[in-house]
């Protein structure tokens, strides 16, 4: 593991062409009521996983019946656009509109679910390596699935080209120079999860662990944590050792591509951060931590034994908080109160 203290904490942006994450929860809850299964997810105290006073885990596996926190993202963007188009949005409000994205996981399901709810079409590009079972799951939500390229980057390029060629709406969960508005709104949807956690925690945590790929979850939650709790919790961003996009960018003081091998934490295996998330985490996170595949894989069974079965991606933050060397480095002890986010169902 590698732990990096954030020298930019409380400072300015690293990407001047992007905003900080939104912390406006006022519209999120109302709009998400359009979706069946939109109920508050539980906060579970799994203190048996570590010798601490409290080990709170926000369990996102049941979010909106879609299996992950990503349900709060793309579906929220589409709900916002439906609400802008009609005072009483229904299943025909966005008829004729097509949303296109690339996905190797839960983001594509969120796009498909949101599109179906308001009568739009979803087109999801997936790499040739994505399992057929996932292709079938996307199709079950009404998405048109297109295979393109050998990896996620290639499928994303194909999706972007299709958006331009067909006048479709590109809906990515990352942000880059020239593509800011929709991912900004998408990350705003994640504020719902953070707000619930803040309301559910009986006292302020001492440590908050947030796993990160491009950084959407981590950036949104960290920003809301600072709004609600100020400087009190120590916020730790957890990335795969093979894909330290945020840690490398903090080291460099600018958005950086972090090349590396594939990781079993596939949803977190992102080599370049979202600019919005990078700005937020440079301001709000205290530490950036990388963990290797074995560190996470070896703890999944123990996590599952607490009725919290998940993937390596979904449990990376929890696994990191369980590691003795991490606990020592972060001064975690019997009086500590940890908050983590279990972000997806097991595959």
C-alpha positions as a Markdown table, in Angstrom:
| # | Residue | x | y | z |
|---|---|---|---|---|
| 1 | Unk | 0.0 | 0.0 | 0.0 |
| 2 | Unk | 1.0 | 3.6 | -0.5 |
| 3 | Unk | -0.4 | 6.5 | 1.5 |
| 4 | Unk | 0.0 | 10.0 | 0.3 |
| 5 | Unk | -1.0 | 13.0 | 2.4 |
| 6 | Unk | -2.8 | 15.6 | 0.3 |
| 7 | Unk | -0.8 | 18.8 | 0.1 |
| 8 | Unk | -3.6 | 20.6 | -1.6 |
| 9 | Unk | -6.2 | 20.0 | 1.2 |
| 10 | Unk | -8.4 | 23.1 | 1.6 |
| 11 | Unk | -6.8 | 24.8 | -1.4 |
| 12 | Unk | -7.8 | 25.8 | -4.9 |
| 13 | Unk | -8.6 | 23.8 | -8.1 |
| 14 | Unk | -6.1 | 21.6 | -10.0 |
| 15 | Unk | -8.3 | 21.8 | -13.1 |
| 16 | Unk | -9.3 | 25.4 | -13.8 |
| 17 | Unk | -11.7 | 24.4 | -16.6 |
| 18 | Unk | -13.9 | 22.3 | -14.2 |
| 19 | Unk | -16.1 | 23.2 | -11.2 |
| 20 | Unk | -16.1 | 21.6 | -7.7 |
| 21 | Unk | -18.7 | 18.9 | -7.1 |
| 22 | Unk | -22.3 | 20.1 | -6.3 |
| 23 | Unk | -23.5 | 19.7 | -2.7 |
| 24 | Unk | -27.1 | 20.8 | -3.5 |
| 25 | Unk | -29.4 | 18.0 | -2.3 |
| 26 | Unk | -32.6 | 20.0 | -2.7 |
| 27 | Unk | -33.8 | 18.6 | -6.0 |
| 28 | Unk | -32.3 | 15.2 | -5.8 |
| 29 | Unk | -34.7 | 13.4 | -3.5 |
| 30 | Unk | -37.8 | 14.8 | -5.2 |
| 31 | Unk | -36.7 | 13.8 | -8.7 |
| 32 | Unk | -35.6 | 10.3 | -7.6 |
| 33 | Unk | -39.1 | 9.5 | -6.4 |
| 34 | Unk | -40.0 | 8.8 | -10.0 |
| 35 | Unk | -38.2 | 5.5 | -9.8 |
| 36 | Unk | -39.6 | 2.4 | -8.3 |
| 37 | Unk | -37.5 | 1.1 | -5.4 |
| 38 | Unk | -36.2 | 4.6 | -4.5 |
| 39 | Unk | -35.9 | 4.1 | -0.7 |
| 40 | Unk | -33.2 | 5.0 | 1.7 |
| 41 | Unk | -30.5 | 2.4 | 1.8 |
| 42 | Unk | -29.4 | 1.1 | 5.3 |
| 43 | Unk | -26.4 | 2.1 | 7.4 |
| 44 | Unk | -25.0 | -1.1 | 9.0 |
| 45 | Unk | -22.6 | -1.2 | 12.0 |
| 46 | Unk | -20.2 | -4.0 | 11.2 |
| 47 | Unk | -17.8 | -3.2 | 14.1 |
| 48 | Unk | -16.7 | -6.9 | 14.2 |
| 49 | Unk | -14.7 | -6.2 | 11.0 |
| 50 | Unk | -12.2 | -4.1 | 13.0 |
| 51 | Unk | -11.2 | -3.3 | 16.6 |
| 52 | Unk | -12.9 | 0.1 | 16.5 |
| 53 | Unk | -15.8 | 1.9 | 18.3 |
| 54 | Unk | -18.0 | 1.9 | 15.2 |
| 55 | Unk | -17.6 | 0.5 | 11.6 |
| 56 | Unk | -20.5 | 2.0 | 9.7 |
| 57 | Unk | -21.1 | 0.8 | 6.2 |
| 58 | Unk | -23.6 | 2.5 | 3.9 |
| 59 | Unk | -25.0 | -0.4 | 1.9 |
| 60 | Unk | -25.8 | 0.6 | -1.6 |
| 61 | Unk | -26.6 | -2.9 | -3.0 |
| 62 | Unk | -30.3 | -2.3 | -2.9 |
| 63 | Unk | -30.4 | 1.2 | -4.4 |
| 64 | Unk | -33.5 | 1.6 | -6.6 |
| 65 | Unk | -33.5 | -2.1 | -7.3 |
| 66 | Unk | -30.4 | -1.6 | -9.6 |
| 67 | Unk | -27.7 | -3.1 | -7.4 |
| 68 | Unk | -25.4 | -0.1 | -6.9 |
| 69 | Unk | -24.9 | 3.5 | -6.1 |
| 70 | Unk | -24.7 | 4.3 | -9.8 |
| 71 | Unk | -28.5 | 4.2 | -9.9 |
| 72 | Unk | -28.3 | 7.7 | -8.4 |
| 73 | Unk | -26.2 | 9.1 | -11.3 |
| 74 | Unk | -27.3 | 8.7 | -14.9 |
| 75 | Unk | -30.9 | 8.1 | -14.0 |
| 76 | Unk | -30.9 | 11.3 | -12.0 |
| 77 | Unk | -29.5 | 13.3 | -15.0 |
| 78 | Unk | -32.3 | 11.9 | -17.2 |
| 79 | Unk | -34.9 | 12.6 | -14.6 |
| 80 | Unk | -33.7 | 16.2 | -14.4 |
| 81 | Unk | -34.0 | 16.6 | -18.2 |
| 82 | Unk | -37.5 | 15.1 | -18.1 |
| 83 | Unk | -38.5 | 17.5 | -15.4 |
| 84 | Unk | -37.2 | 20.4 | -17.5 |
| 85 | Unk | -39.2 | 19.2 | -20.5 |
| 86 | Unk | -42.5 | 18.8 | -18.6 |
| 87 | Unk | -44.1 | 19.8 | -15.3 |
| 88 | Unk | -45.6 | 16.3 | -15.1 |
| 89 | Unk | -43.0 | 14.0 | -16.7 |
| 90 | Unk | -44.1 | 10.5 | -17.7 |
| 91 | Unk | -43.1 | 7.5 | -19.8 |
| 92 | Unk | -43.3 | 9.5 | -23.0 |
| 93 | Unk | -41.7 | 12.8 | -22.0 |
| 94 | Unk | -38.3 | 12.1 | -23.6 |
| 95 | Unk | -39.7 | 10.0 | -26.5 |
| 96 | Unk | -37.4 | 10.4 | -29.6 |
| 97 | Unk | -34.3 | 11.2 | -27.5 |
| 98 | Unk | -31.4 | 8.8 | -27.4 |
| 99 | Unk | -28.7 | 8.6 | -24.6 |
| 100 | Unk | -25.5 | 6.8 | -25.5 |
| 101 | Unk | -22.7 | 5.8 | -23.2 |
| 102 | Unk | -19.9 | 3.2 | -22.7 |
| 103 | Unk | -20.0 | 1.0 | -19.7 |
| 104 | Unk | -18.5 | -2.1 | -18.3 |
| 105 | Unk | -20.9 | -2.2 | -15.3 |
| 106 | Unk | -23.5 | -0.3 | -13.4 |
| 107 | Unk | -23.4 | 3.1 | -15.1 |
| 108 | Unk | -24.9 | 1.5 | -18.2 |
| 109 | Unk | -27.7 | 0.0 | -16.2 |
| 110 | Unk | -28.5 | 3.4 | -14.7 |
| 111 | Unk | -28.6 | 5.0 | -18.2 |
| 112 | Unk | -30.9 | 2.3 | -19.5 |
| 113 | Unk | -33.2 | 2.5 | -16.5 |
| 114 | Unk | -33.5 | 6.2 | -16.6 |
| 115 | Unk | -34.1 | 6.2 | -20.4 |
| 116 | Unk | -36.8 | 3.6 | -20.1 |
| 117 | Unk | -38.6 | 5.5 | -17.3 |
| 118 | Unk | -39.2 | 8.5 | -19.5 |
| 119 | Unk | -39.5 | 7.0 | -23.0 |
| 120 | Unk | -36.0 | 7.6 | -24.3 |
| 121 | Unk | -33.7 | 5.1 | -26.0 |
| 122 | Unk | -30.5 | 4.0 | -24.4 |
| 123 | Unk | -27.5 | 2.8 | -26.5 |
| 124 | Unk | -24.7 | 1.2 | -24.5 |
| 125 | Unk | -21.3 | 0.5 | -26.0 |
| 126 | Unk | -19.4 | -2.4 | -24.4 |
| 127 | Unk | -16.0 | -3.8 | -25.1 |
| 128 | Unk | -15.5 | -7.2 | -26.7 |
| 129 | Unk | -14.3 | -8.6 | -23.4 |
| 130 | Unk | -17.5 | -7.8 | -21.4 |
| 131 | Unk | -19.4 | -11.0 | -20.4 |
| 132 | Unk | -22.5 | -11.9 | -22.3 |
| 133 | Unk | -24.4 | -12.0 | -19.0 |
| 134 | Unk | -23.9 | -8.3 | -18.6 |
| 135 | Unk | -24.9 | -7.7 | -22.2 |
| 136 | Unk | -28.2 | -9.5 | -21.4 |
| 137 | Unk | -28.8 | -7.5 | -18.2 |
| 138 | Unk | -28.4 | -4.3 | -20.1 |
| 139 | Unk | -30.9 | -5.5 | -22.8 |
| 140 | Unk | -33.3 | -6.4 | -20.1 |
| 141 | Unk | -33.6 | -2.7 | -19.2 |
| 142 | Unk | -34.4 | -1.9 | -22.8 |
| 143 | Unk | -30.9 | -0.8 | -23.9 |
| 144 | Unk | -29.6 | -1.4 | -27.4 |
| 145 | Unk | -26.1 | -2.9 | -26.8 |
| 146 | Unk | -23.2 | -2.5 | -29.2 |
| 147 | Unk | -19.9 | -4.2 | -28.9 |
| 148 | Unk | -16.9 | -2.1 | -30.0 |
| 149 | Unk | -13.2 | -2.3 | -29.2 |
| 150 | Unk | -11.0 | -4.4 | -27.0 |
| 151 | Unk | -11.3 | -2.3 | -23.8 |
| 152 | Unk | -13.4 | 0.4 | -22.1 |
| 153 | Unk | -11.4 | 3.2 | -23.7 |
| 154 | Unk | -12.1 | 1.9 | -27.2 |
| 155 | Unk | -15.8 | 1.5 | -26.4 |
| 156 | Unk | -16.0 | 5.0 | -25.0 |
| 157 | Unk | -14.4 | 6.4 | -28.2 |
| 158 | Unk | -17.0 | 4.6 | -30.2 |
| 159 | Unk | -19.9 | 5.9 | -28.0 |
| 160 | Unk | -18.6 | 9.5 | -28.4 |
| 161 | Unk | -18.4 | 9.1 | -32.2 |
| 162 | Unk | -21.9 | 7.7 | -32.3 |
| 163 | Unk | -23.2 | 10.6 | -30.3 |
| 164 | Unk | -21.7 | 13.1 | -32.7 |
| 165 | Unk | -22.7 | 11.2 | -35.8 |
| 166 | Unk | -26.3 | 10.7 | -34.7 |
| 167 | Unk | -27.0 | 13.8 | -32.6 |
| 168 | Unk | -27.4 | 11.6 | -29.5 |
| 169 | Unk | -26.8 | 12.7 | -25.9 |
| 170 | Unk | -23.5 | 11.4 | -24.6 |
| 171 | Unk | -23.9 | 10.5 | -20.9 |
| 172 | Unk | -20.6 | 9.6 | -19.3 |
| 173 | Unk | -19.9 | 9.3 | -15.6 |
| 174 | Unk | -16.5 | 11.0 | -16.0 |
| 175 | Unk | -15.7 | 14.6 | -17.0 |
| 176 | Unk | -13.0 | 16.1 | -19.2 |
| 177 | Unk | -12.1 | 19.3 | -20.9 |
| 178 | Unk | -15.2 | 20.3 | -22.9 |
| 179 | Unk | -17.5 | 17.8 | -21.2 |
| 180 | Unk | -18.6 | 19.1 | -17.9 |
| 181 | Unk | -22.3 | 19.8 | -17.5 |
| 182 | Unk | -23.9 | 16.3 | -17.6 |
| 183 | Unk | -21.3 | 14.7 | -15.3 |
| 184 | Unk | -21.7 | 17.6 | -12.9 |
| 185 | Unk | -25.4 | 16.9 | -12.7 |
| 186 | Unk | -24.7 | 13.1 | -12.5 |
| 187 | Unk | -22.4 | 13.6 | -9.5 |
| 188 | Unk | -25.1 | 15.7 | -7.8 |
| 189 | Unk | -27.3 | 12.6 | -7.8 |
| 190 | Unk | -24.7 | 10.9 | -5.6 |
| 191 | Unk | -25.3 | 13.6 | -2.9 |
| 192 | Unk | -28.5 | 11.7 | -2.0 |
| 193 | Unk | -26.3 | 8.8 | -0.7 |
| 194 | Unk | -24.1 | 11.1 | 1.2 |
| 195 | Unk | -27.0 | 13.0 | 2.8 |
| 196 | Unk | -28.6 | 9.8 | 4.0 |
| 197 | Unk | -25.3 | 8.6 | 5.5 |
| 198 | Unk | -24.9 | 11.9 | 7.4 |
| 199 | Unk | -28.4 | 11.7 | 8.7 |
| 200 | Unk | -28.0 | 8.0 | 9.7 |
| 201 | Unk | -24.6 | 8.3 | 11.6 |
| 202 | Unk | -25.4 | 8.8 | 15.3 |
| 203 | Unk | -22.2 | 10.8 | 15.7 |
| 204 | Unk | -19.6 | 12.2 | 13.4 |
| 205 | Unk | -17.1 | 9.6 | 12.1 |
| 206 | Unk | -13.4 | 10.0 | 12.7 |
| 207 | Unk | -12.5 | 8.4 | 9.3 |
| 208 | Unk | -14.3 | 8.2 | 6.0 |
| 209 | Unk | -13.0 | 5.7 | 3.4 |
| 210 | Unk | -14.1 | 6.3 | -0.2 |
| 211 | Unk | -13.1 | 4.0 | -3.1 |
| 212 | Unk | -12.4 | 5.7 | -6.4 |
| 213 | Unk | -12.2 | 5.0 | -10.1 |
| 214 | Unk | -12.6 | 8.3 | -12.0 |
| 215 | Unk | -13.6 | 9.7 | -8.6 |
| 216 | Unk | -17.3 | 10.4 | -8.9 |
| 217 | Unk | -18.5 | 8.7 | -5.8 |
| 218 | Unk | -15.5 | 9.9 | -3.8 |
| 219 | Unk | -15.7 | 13.5 | -5.0 |
| 220 | Unk | -19.4 | 13.9 | -4.4 |
| 221 | Unk | -19.4 | 12.3 | -0.9 |
| 222 | Unk | -16.3 | 14.1 | 0.3 |
| 223 | Unk | -17.7 | 17.4 | -0.7 |
| 224 | Unk | -20.9 | 16.7 | 1.2 |
| 225 | Unk | -19.0 | 15.4 | 4.2 |
| 226 | Unk | -17.2 | 18.7 | 4.4 |
| 227 | Unk | -20.5 | 20.6 | 4.1 |
| 228 | Unk | -22.1 | 18.6 | 6.8 |
| 229 | Unk | -19.2 | 17.8 | 9.2 |
| 230 | Unk | -16.5 | 20.3 | 8.4 |
| 231 | Unk | -12.9 | 19.3 | 8.9 |
| 232 | Unk | -13.8 | 16.7 | 11.6 |
| 233 | Unk | -13.5 | 13.4 | 9.7 |
| 234 | Unk | -10.3 | 12.3 | 8.0 |
| 235 | Unk | -11.3 | 11.5 | 4.4 |
| 236 | Unk | -9.2 | 8.8 | 2.7 |
| 237 | Unk | -9.5 | 8.0 | -1.0 |
| 238 | Unk | -8.8 | 4.4 | -1.9 |
| 239 | Unk | -7.6 | 3.3 | -5.4 |
| 240 | Unk | -6.2 | 0.2 | -6.9 |
| 241 | Unk | -2.4 | 0.1 | -7.0 |
| 242 | Unk | -2.7 | -0.6 | -10.7 |
| 243 | Unk | -4.8 | 2.5 | -11.3 |
| 244 | Unk | -3.8 | 5.4 | -9.0 |
| 245 | Unk | -5.2 | 8.1 | -11.2 |
| 246 | Unk | -6.2 | 10.5 | -8.4 |
| 247 | Unk | -3.1 | 9.8 | -6.3 |
| 248 | Unk | -0.8 | 10.4 | -9.3 |
| 249 | Unk | -2.6 | 13.6 | -10.1 |
| 250 | Unk | -2.2 | 14.9 | -6.6 |
| 251 | Unk | 1.5 | 14.0 | -6.7 |
| 252 | Unk | 1.8 | 15.9 | -10.0 |
| 253 | Unk | -0.4 | 18.8 | -9.1 |
| 254 | Unk | -2.4 | 18.3 | -12.3 |
| 255 | Unk | -4.6 | 15.8 | -14.0 |
| 256 | Unk | -2.4 | 12.8 | -14.9 |
| 257 | Unk | -2.8 | 9.6 | -16.8 |
| 258 | Unk | -1.7 | 6.7 | -14.6 |
| 259 | Unk | -0.8 | 3.7 | -16.7 |
| 260 | Unk | -0.7 | 0.2 | -15.2 |
| 261 | Unk | -1.8 | -3.4 | -15.4 |
| 262 | Unk | -5.4 | -4.6 | -15.1 |
| 263 | Unk | -6.8 | -4.8 | -11.6 |
| 264 | Unk | -9.5 | -7.2 | -10.2 |
| 265 | Unk | -11.1 | -4.0 | -8.9 |
| 266 | Unk | -12.5 | -3.6 | -12.4 |
| 267 | Unk | -15.0 | -0.8 | -11.7 |
| 268 | Unk | -12.1 | 1.2 | -10.1 |
| 269 | Unk | -9.5 | 0.4 | -12.8 |
| 270 | Unk | -9.5 | 3.9 | -14.3 |
| 271 | Unk | -6.3 | 5.4 | -15.5 |
| 272 | Unk | -7.5 | 9.1 | -15.7 |
| 273 | Unk | -9.6 | 11.0 | -13.2 |
| 274 | Unk | -12.8 | 13.0 | -13.7 |
| 275 | Unk | -11.8 | 16.7 | -13.6 |
| 276 | Unk | -14.7 | 17.6 | -11.4 |
| 277 | Unk | -13.8 | 14.9 | -8.9 |
| 278 | Unk | -10.2 | 15.8 | -9.0 |
| 279 | Unk | -11.0 | 19.4 | -8.0 |
| 280 | Unk | -13.2 | 18.3 | -5.2 |
| 281 | Unk | -10.9 | 15.7 | -3.8 |
| 282 | Unk | -7.8 | 18.0 | -4.0 |
| 283 | Unk | -9.8 | 20.4 | -1.7 |
| 284 | Unk | -11.6 | 17.9 | 0.5 |
| 285 | Unk | -9.6 | 14.6 | 0.9 |
| 286 | Unk | -6.9 | 14.3 | 3.5 |
| 287 | Unk | -5.1 | 11.2 | 2.1 |
| 288 | Unk | -4.9 | 9.1 | -1.1 |
| 289 | Unk | -4.3 | 5.4 | -0.5 |
| 290 | Unk | -3.5 | 2.7 | -3.0 |
| 291 | Unk | -4.1 | -1.0 | -2.2 |
| 292 | Unk | -3.2 | -4.1 | -4.2 |
| 293 | Unk | -5.5 | -6.8 | -5.5 |
| 294 | Unk | -4.5 | -9.3 | -2.9 |
| 295 | Unk | -5.1 | -6.9 | 0.0 |
| 296 | Unk | -8.7 | -6.5 | -1.1 |
| 297 | Unk | -9.4 | -10.1 | -2.4 |
| 298 | Unk | -8.2 | -11.6 | 0.9 |
| 299 | Unk | -10.7 | -9.7 | 2.9 |
| 300 | Unk | -13.8 | -10.2 | 0.8 |
| 301 | Unk | -14.8 | -13.5 | 2.5 |
| 302 | Unk | -14.7 | -11.8 | 5.9 |
| 303 | Unk | -16.7 | -8.9 | 4.6 |
| 304 | Unk | -19.3 | -11.4 | 3.2 |
| 305 | Unk | -19.5 | -13.2 | 6.5 |
| 306 | Unk | -20.9 | -10.0 | 7.9 |
| 307 | Unk | -23.8 | -10.3 | 5.3 |
| 308 | Unk | -22.0 | -7.6 | 3.2 |
| 309 | Unk | -21.1 | -9.7 | 0.1 |
| 310 | Unk | -19.7 | -7.6 | -2.7 |
| 311 | Unk | -17.1 | -7.4 | -5.4 |
| 312 | Unk | -13.5 | -6.2 | -5.0 |
| 313 | Unk | -14.6 | -2.9 | -6.4 |
| 314 | Unk | -17.5 | -2.5 | -4.1 |
| 315 | Unk | -15.6 | -3.5 | -1.0 |
| 316 | Unk | -12.2 | -1.8 | -1.6 |
| 317 | Unk | -12.8 | 1.0 | 0.9 |
| 318 | Unk | -14.0 | -1.5 | 3.6 |
| 319 | Unk | -11.0 | -3.8 | 2.9 |
| 320 | Unk | -8.6 | -0.9 | 3.2 |
| 321 | Unk | -10.1 | 0.1 | 6.6 |
| 322 | Unk | -9.6 | -3.4 | 7.8 |
| 323 | Unk | -5.8 | -3.5 | 7.0 |
| 324 | Unk | -3.6 | -3.2 | 10.1 |
| 325 | Unk | -0.9 | -1.2 | 8.4 |
| 326 | Unk | -3.5 | 1.3 | 7.1 |
| 327 | Unk | -5.0 | 1.5 | 10.6 |
| 328 | Unk | -1.6 | 2.2 | 12.1 |
| 329 | Unk | -0.7 | 4.8 | 9.5 |
| 330 | Unk | -4.1 | 6.6 | 9.9 |
| 331 | Unk | -4.1 | 6.4 | 13.8 |
| 332 | Unk | -7.2 | 4.2 | 13.8 |
| 333 | Unk | -7.8 | 2.6 | 17.2 |
| 334 | Unk | -10.5 | 1.4 | 19.6 |
| 335 | Unk | -12.0 | 4.9 | 19.9 |
| 336 | Unk | -12.3 | 5.4 | 16.1 |
| 337 | Unk | -15.5 | 5.5 | 14.2 |
| 338 | Unk | -15.2 | 4.5 | 10.5 |
| 339 | Unk | -17.6 | 5.2 | 7.7 |
| 340 | Unk | -17.4 | 3.2 | 4.4 |
| 341 | Unk | -19.6 | 2.8 | 1.3 |
| 342 | Unk | -20.4 | -0.7 | 0.0 |
| 343 | Unk | -21.1 | 0.3 | -3.6 |
| 344 | Unk | -22.4 | -2.7 | -5.5 |
| 345 | Unk | -23.8 | -6.3 | -5.4 |
| 346 | Unk | -21.6 | -9.3 | -5.9 |
| 347 | Unk | -21.3 | -10.6 | -9.5 |
